[in-house]
Each structure stands twice: as C-alpha cells, then as structure tokens.
C-alpha cells in the first residue's frame, strides 16, 4: 500500500497514467453495477405487470369456466300435432252387399324451435340462445319426411322447420368489483382491475372455447397486453348429443318435447398465446 501511495504521489508521467487507469476502472465498474441494477429493476417491473395481466385474464376466464361447469342445458322442441279422422271403404261387404267402412286416424306432427332450459350456473341465460342455435342447427339436418309411415288404421306424418345459423359466437365483458378491487392512481393497482372481454365460441358438438383478452376500451394497454390471450376448452361431458324421441300419437295442440341427454361440461387446461395483430396466434 505504501508503494502504491508513493506511485500515486509521484510527479512522473507513468504514475499519473496509472492513476487515470485506476480511476477509469472504478468508473467502469460503477457504471456496470448501476446498469445491472437498472436492468433488474426494469425486468422486475415488467414481470410484475405481466403477472398482473395474467391474473386479470385468468380470474375472468376461470369465473366463466367455473360457472359453465355447474351448468346443465336441456333443449326443447315445439310439437304442433293435428289429429284428423276419415272414413274409407274396405274390401269386405255387409249382408246387404254394402262395403264395410273403416276409420283412418291421421297424426300430423310439425316440429319447430323452442327455448331450451338452463339450470345450475348464474350465466346460463346468457348462453341459452346460443345453445338453442346449436341445437336448431343439428335439427335442421334431420329429414322428418323419412318418418312418414302407415300402420293399420293409422297414419303418421312429420315435418320440421329449424334455422341453420352456426357458429354461435358472442362476447362477455367481466368488470371488476370496485369495492373488492379498487382502481387507484397507482398503475400496478390499475392493472389488477382491468375490464376483461371473454369471447365465447360454441361448435356443433357443444364444445365451448373461451378466450380472455383485455377489453377494447382499455386505452392504456400496450401492444403486448392488448394482444395477449388466455383460452380454455370446455368439452361436453355426456357421451352422446341431445336428441328427441319422435312421437307417434298425440292430441290436437302444441306440446314441448325435452331432448335428452342434457348437456353438461367439464373444463380443460388454460393456455396462453400472443395474437399477432396482423393475424395468427403464437403459443
């Protein structure tokens, strides 16, 4: 140490150069430490915001998925039945030679869409019309005229009218409760309380795809936040699709036939993805 001090106090050029190198080394080390600290602070803040974004989307997605997992949907079909009778002669005759008449009873059924019923979940009413659309689309593919037949003194005729309107798409907006999750001036607090849009798609097998994203009115969201997505699949838990038992008899008037089995769902895993603004989705 004494020798180093002597060199630093020396008035020779080499000693001044050594001092400058020492000072420069200290400055570079200091800059490196400060840069690393700033980088870590920025990374920590970014990770925190991404975590808050994930929690906002996942909580909204799980809210809808949990509700659907408690929901049971039963389609209903309107059956307009008319009953008519007519007399027809047979090949047999009575003792006076007159043909013996027989009564032919005709049952004509006309099926049309009707509201289904949803039980269990609180969001069922929001899903009912879309689920009815899926059922009506399936019924529109049935050729009811193939059920026309005659049996003895009875005839049975069928027809139906169901719209084909798949796919069933709509969006739910999940808004945080301000009392449970207040929006303050702090940006981190704001991130935890953002509105989330949950896009719903129901296919013809009653599988439901939920996709959570920030609501479009979130003007402060950056590009990453706006295009980040979480999705979950809810598969139909029953082995078969709902169907109706085609009636043979009936009375004049309208009745409602419940399809069976009822549709229930089970949730799959939650997946994350980044939606490219120009199209496409990357995992």
C-alpha positions as CSV (number, residue, x, y, z in Angstrom):
1,X,0.0,0.0,0.0
2,X,2.8,2.4,0.9
3,X,4.5,1.7,-2.5
4,X,1.1,2.3,-4.3
5,X,0.7,5.6,-2.5
6,X,4.2,6.7,-3.4
7,X,3.5,6.0,-7.1
8,X,0.2,8.0,-6.9
9,X,2.0,10.9,-5.3
10,X,4.9,10.7,-7.8
11,X,5.1,13.5,-10.3
12,X,6.4,11.3,-13.1
13,X,4.1,10.7,-16.1
14,X,3.8,7.0,-15.7
15,X,2.4,7.4,-12.2
16,X,-0.2,9.9,-13.5
17,X,-1.2,7.4,-16.2
18,X,-1.5,4.6,-13.6
19,X,-3.8,6.9,-11.6
20,X,-6.0,7.6,-14.6
21,X,-6.3,3.9,-15.4
22,X,-7.3,3.2,-11.8
23,X,-10.0,6.0,-11.8
24,X,-11.3,4.8,-15.2
25,X,-11.6,1.2,-13.9
26,X,-13.6,2.4,-10.9
27,X,-15.9,4.4,-13.1
28,X,-16.5,1.4,-15.4
29,X,-17.2,-0.9,-12.5
30,X,-19.7,1.7,-11.1
31,X,-21.4,2.0,-14.5
32,X,-21.7,-1.7,-14.8
33,X,-23.3,-2.0,-11.3
34,X,-25.7,0.8,-12.0
35,X,-26.7,-0.7,-15.4
36,X,-27.3,-4.1,-13.9
37,X,-29.4,-2.6,-11.1
38,X,-31.5,-0.6,-13.6
39,X,-31.9,-3.6,-15.9
40,X,-33.0,-5.8,-13.0
41,X,-35.4,-3.1,-11.8
42,X,-37.0,-2.8,-15.3
43,X,-37.2,-6.6,-15.6
44,X,-38.8,-6.9,-12.2
45,X,-41.4,-4.2,-13.1
46,X,-42.1,-5.8,-16.5
47,X,-42.5,-9.3,-14.9
48,X,-44.8,-7.8,-12.3
49,X,-47.0,-6.2,-15.0
50,X,-47.2,-9.4,-17.0
51,X,-48.1,-11.3,-13.8
52,X,-50.9,-8.8,-13.1
53,X,-52.1,-9.1,-16.7
54,X,-52.1,-12.9,-16.4
55,X,-54.0,-12.8,-13.1
56,X,-56.6,-10.4,-14.6
57,X,-57.3,-12.6,-17.6
58,X,-57.1,-15.9,-15.8
59,X,-59.5,-14.8,-13.0
60,X,-62.1,-13.6,-15.5
61,X,-61.7,-16.8,-17.6
62,X,-61.9,-19.0,-14.6
63,X,-65.1,-17.2,-13.4
64,X,-66.9,-18.0,-16.6
65,X,-65.5,-21.6,-16.9
66,X,-66.4,-22.4,-13.3
67,X,-70.0,-21.2,-13.9
68,X,-70.3,-23.3,-17.1
69,X,-69.0,-26.4,-15.3
70,X,-72.1,-26.1,-13.0
71,X,-74.5,-25.5,-15.9
72,X,-76.9,-28.0,-17.4
73,X,-78.6,-27.3,-20.7
74,X,-81.8,-29.2,-21.9
75,X,-83.1,-28.4,-25.4
76,X,-86.9,-28.3,-26.0
77,X,-88.8,-28.7,-29.3
78,X,-92.3,-27.4,-30.0
79,X,-94.5,-30.2,-31.4
80,X,-97.7,-29.0,-33.2
81,X,-99.9,-32.0,-33.6
82,X,-103.1,-32.2,-35.5
83,X,-105.4,-35.3,-35.4
84,X,-107.9,-36.0,-38.2
85,X,-110.2,-38.9,-39.0
86,X,-111.8,-40.0,-42.2
87,X,-113.8,-43.0,-43.5
88,X,-112.6,-45.4,-46.2
89,X,-114.3,-48.4,-47.6
90,X,-112.7,-51.8,-47.2
91,X,-112.8,-54.8,-49.5
92,X,-115.4,-56.5,-47.2
93,X,-119.1,-56.1,-47.5
94,X,-122.0,-56.4,-45.1
95,X,-125.0,-58.7,-45.6
96,X,-126.7,-56.2,-47.8
97,X,-123.7,-56.0,-50.1
98,X,-122.5,-52.6,-49.0
99,X,-118.8,-52.0,-48.4
100,X,-117.7,-52.1,-44.8
101,X,-116.2,-48.7,-43.8
102,X,-113.1,-48.2,-41.6
103,X,-111.9,-45.1,-39.8
104,X,-108.4,-43.8,-40.7
105,X,-106.8,-41.7,-38.0
106,X,-104.1,-39.3,-39.2
107,X,-101.5,-37.8,-36.8
108,X,-99.6,-34.9,-38.4
109,X,-96.6,-33.5,-36.4
110,X,-94.9,-30.3,-37.1
111,X,-91.7,-29.5,-35.2
112,X,-90.2,-26.0,-34.7
113,X,-87.6,-24.4,-32.4
114,X,-88.4,-23.6,-28.8
115,X,-86.5,-22.2,-25.9
116,X,-84.3,-24.7,-24.0
117,X,-83.8,-24.6,-20.3
118,X,-80.5,-23.9,-18.4
119,X,-80.0,-24.8,-14.8
120,X,-77.2,-24.5,-12.3
121,X,-74.9,-21.7,-13.4
122,X,-75.6,-18.0,-13.0
123,X,-74.6,-17.2,-16.6
124,X,-76.9,-19.7,-18.1
125,X,-79.4,-17.2,-19.5
126,X,-76.5,-15.5,-21.5
127,X,-75.7,-18.9,-23.1
128,X,-79.2,-20.2,-23.7
129,X,-79.9,-18.6,-27.1
130,X,-76.5,-19.6,-28.5
131,X,-77.0,-23.2,-27.2
132,X,-80.5,-23.2,-28.8
133,X,-78.9,-22.1,-32.1
134,X,-76.5,-25.1,-31.9
135,X,-79.4,-27.5,-31.3
136,X,-81.6,-25.9,-34.0
137,X,-78.7,-26.3,-36.5
138,X,-78.5,-30.0,-35.6
139,X,-82.2,-30.5,-36.0
140,X,-82.2,-28.7,-39.4
141,X,-80.2,-31.6,-40.8
142,X,-83.0,-34.1,-40.0
143,X,-85.2,-35.2,-42.9
144,X,-88.5,-35.6,-41.0
145,X,-90.4,-36.8,-44.0
146,X,-88.4,-40.0,-43.7
147,X,-90.5,-40.8,-40.6
148,X,-93.8,-40.8,-42.6
149,X,-95.5,-44.2,-42.3
150,X,-98.8,-46.1,-42.0
151,X,-99.8,-48.7,-39.5
152,X,-103.2,-50.4,-39.7
153,X,-105.8,-47.8,-39.5
154,X,-103.4,-45.0,-38.5
155,X,-101.1,-42.7,-40.5
156,X,-98.2,-40.6,-39.2
157,X,-96.7,-37.6,-40.9
158,X,-93.8,-35.4,-39.8
159,X,-92.2,-32.1,-40.8
160,X,-89.9,-29.6,-39.2
161,X,-88.5,-26.1,-39.5
162,X,-85.2,-25.2,-37.9
163,X,-82.7,-22.5,-38.8
164,X,-79.1,-23.3,-39.5
165,X,-77.1,-20.5,-38.0
166,X,-73.7,-21.9,-36.8
167,X,-71.2,-20.8,-35.5
168,X,-72.5,-19.4,-32.2
169,X,-70.3,-16.5,-31.2
170,X,-70.6,-13.8,-28.6
171,X,-68.5,-11.9,-26.1
172,X,-68.9,-11.4,-22.3
173,X,-67.3,-8.4,-20.5
174,X,-66.1,-9.1,-17.0
175,X,-65.9,-5.9,-14.9
176,X,-64.0,-6.0,-11.6
177,X,-66.0,-5.1,-8.4
178,X,-64.6,-1.7,-7.4
179,X,-65.3,-2.4,-3.7
180,X,-63.2,-5.6,-3.8
181,X,-60.6,-4.4,-6.3
182,X,-60.4,-0.5,-6.2
183,X,-58.8,1.3,-9.1
184,X,-56.3,3.7,-7.7
185,X,-53.8,6.1,-9.1
186,X,-51.1,3.5,-8.8
187,X,-50.6,1.8,-12.2
188,X,-50.0,-1.6,-10.6
189,X,-53.3,-1.4,-8.8
190,X,-55.0,-0.4,-12.1
191,X,-53.6,-3.4,-13.8
192,X,-55.3,-5.7,-11.4
193,X,-58.7,-4.1,-12.0
194,X,-58.9,-4.0,-15.8
195,X,-62.0,-5.0,-17.7
196,X,-61.6,-8.3,-19.5
197,X,-63.5,-9.5,-22.6
198,X,-64.2,-13.2,-22.8
199,X,-65.0,-14.4,-26.3
200,X,-67.3,-17.5,-26.5
201,X,-67.5,-19.9,-29.4
202,X,-69.8,-23.0,-29.3
203,X,-69.3,-25.6,-32.0
204,X,-71.8,-28.2,-33.2
205,X,-70.6,-30.8,-30.7
206,X,-71.4,-28.3,-27.8
207,X,-67.7,-27.8,-27.1
208,X,-67.1,-24.3,-25.8
209,X,-63.9,-22.3,-26.4
210,X,-63.4,-19.3,-24.0
211,X,-60.7,-16.7,-25.0
212,X,-59.9,-13.9,-22.5
213,X,-58.3,-10.6,-23.6
214,X,-58.3,-7.1,-22.3
215,X,-61.4,-5.2,-23.2
216,X,-61.1,-2.9,-26.2
217,X,-61.8,0.2,-24.2
218,X,-58.5,-0.2,-22.3
219,X,-56.7,2.7,-23.9
220,X,-53.6,2.5,-21.7
221,X,-52.8,-1.1,-22.6
222,X,-49.5,-1.6,-24.5
223,X,-49.2,-3.7,-27.7
224,X,-48.2,-6.8,-25.7
225,X,-51.1,-6.5,-23.3
226,X,-53.7,-5.9,-26.0
227,X,-52.7,-9.0,-27.9
228,X,-52.0,-11.4,-25.1
229,X,-54.7,-14.1,-24.8
230,X,-55.7,-16.9,-22.4
231,X,-58.0,-19.7,-23.6
232,X,-59.8,-22.7,-22.1
233,X,-61.7,-25.5,-23.7
234,X,-64.9,-26.9,-22.1
235,X,-65.8,-30.3,-23.6
236,X,-69.3,-31.9,-23.4
237,X,-69.2,-34.5,-20.6
238,X,-72.1,-36.6,-22.0
239,X,-71.2,-39.3,-24.5
240,X,-74.0,-38.5,-26.9
241,X,-75.6,-35.4,-28.4
242,X,-79.1,-34.3,-27.4
243,X,-81.9,-35.9,-29.5
244,X,-85.7,-36.1,-29.4
245,X,-87.9,-39.2,-29.4
246,X,-90.1,-38.9,-32.4
247,X,-93.7,-39.2,-31.1
248,X,-96.3,-41.3,-32.9
249,X,-99.5,-40.4,-31.1
250,X,-100.7,-37.1,-29.7
251,X,-103.6,-34.8,-29.4
252,X,-104.5,-31.6,-31.2
253,X,-102.4,-28.7,-30.0
254,X,-98.9,-27.8,-29.0
255,X,-96.6,-29.7,-26.7
256,X,-93.0,-29.4,-25.7
257,X,-90.6,-32.3,-26.0
258,X,-87.4,-32.3,-23.9
259,X,-84.4,-33.6,-25.8
260,X,-82.0,-35.9,-24.0
261,X,-79.5,-36.3,-22.7
262,X,-78.9,-32.8,-21.1
263,X,-75.6,-31.2,-22.0
264,X,-73.1,-30.7,-19.2
265,X,-69.4,-29.5,-19.5
266,X,-66.0,-30.2,-18.0
267,X,-63.1,-27.7,-18.1
268,X,-59.8,-28.4,-19.8
269,X,-56.4,-26.6,-19.1
270,X,-55.9,-22.9,-19.5
271,X,-53.5,-22.0,-22.3
272,X,-51.7,-18.7,-23.1
273,X,-51.0,-17.2,-26.5
274,X,-49.9,-14.0,-28.2
275,X,-52.2,-12.9,-31.0
276,X,-50.3,-11.3,-33.9
277,X,-52.1,-8.0,-34.8
278,X,-51.5,-9.0,-38.5
279,X,-53.2,-12.3,-38.0
280,X,-52.3,-15.7,-36.5
281,X,-51.7,-16.8,-32.9
282,X,-48.4,-17.8,-31.4
283,X,-48.2,-20.0,-28.3
